[in-house]
């Protein structure tokens, strides 16, 4: 069945028939699977998801009661659970059932890197998972399965992670720390930095990270990026940038950004979306495969959200439908969801959506529990339930 297996993370008070509902065309000509729901899609008060993030092989959700729950791979503690809460998934510790992260206060923002996660809670940023090269920004290194306070990030309203670098946005200031392999910290070097570096010369309204890039929206919806440029994520030179550089050809009118592995996407104020960078798997626009592409509009209108995964990209339209393209999808392929989507997120090879009034539905690979259904799925399997939060 490929990546197009849909599994619902059932919230308290919701139930599913354990049946299959193929939509007639998954990636590579395979059918997709969607859950058949026999109860109201609405989640109980205080339990519905309001934000979803995915990166690598794990996902996290911010709930209506301001708690954070994570699931999937946990080899570096990125799902926020100690060894007692994990199982062995083919040699990798994983969390198959969404589990609450022990934050000290109510969460208001959420972000995920390849093997780490962060949330703003009680006015400060807390991070957990991989910190081998200072991704957290505390001035110290060392992984943590529990949240670590990062006071230097302030009261961040947006958080984004790459391969081994984490960035956040507080007010209009972007701050980054970590591995800095390609200059994605933006401090005019490619040296590791375990302390937060604030890009005070940049006035940003939104940010995203790809594997080795950071991008921000600045004045008039223009986009600056810094970091890896091997697939023309920044411009046509192919040379990495260790400080913010205007994307060329110029991008303007952007209101939101999404970074995949080495493709960058933008949502525009006219409800269109476009991507640029690596297109070897069709992840830029779902049309003709090309080594690299400059900013190319996707043939969709009414786009409300864009999300970029490892080698694929997804868009949520204003009517709640979701379309994806790239690896695992055929052209611009509609995803069969049980209800209109309110938000979407994309990982390496799994995707998730918040549907209805707070239920989370995920599809794709499940070798590390990234579907959150309580079981490792191989091949075609019916939807199964998982408790995302207690009654």
Buried (B, 14 or more C-beta within 10 A) or exposed (E): BBBBBBBBBBBEEBEBEEEBBBBEBBBEEBBBBBBBBEEEBBBBEBBBBBBBBBBBBBBBBBBBEBBBBBBBBBBBBBBBBEEEBBEEBEEBBBBBBBBBBBBEEBBBBBBBBBBBBBBBBBEBBBBBBBBBBBBBBBEEBEBBBEBBBBEBBBBBEBBBBBBBBBBBBBEEBBBBBBBBBBBBBBBEEBEBBBBBBBBEEBBBBBBBBBBBBBBBBBEEBBBBBBBBBBBBBBBEEEEBBBBBBBBBEEBBBBBBBBBBBBBBBBBBEEBBBBBBBBBBBBBBBBBEEEEBBBBBBBBBEEBBBBBBBBBBBBBBBEEBBBBBBBBBBBBBBBBBBBBBBBBBBBBBBBBBBBBBBBBBBBBBBBBBBBBBBBBBBEEEBBBBBBBBBEE
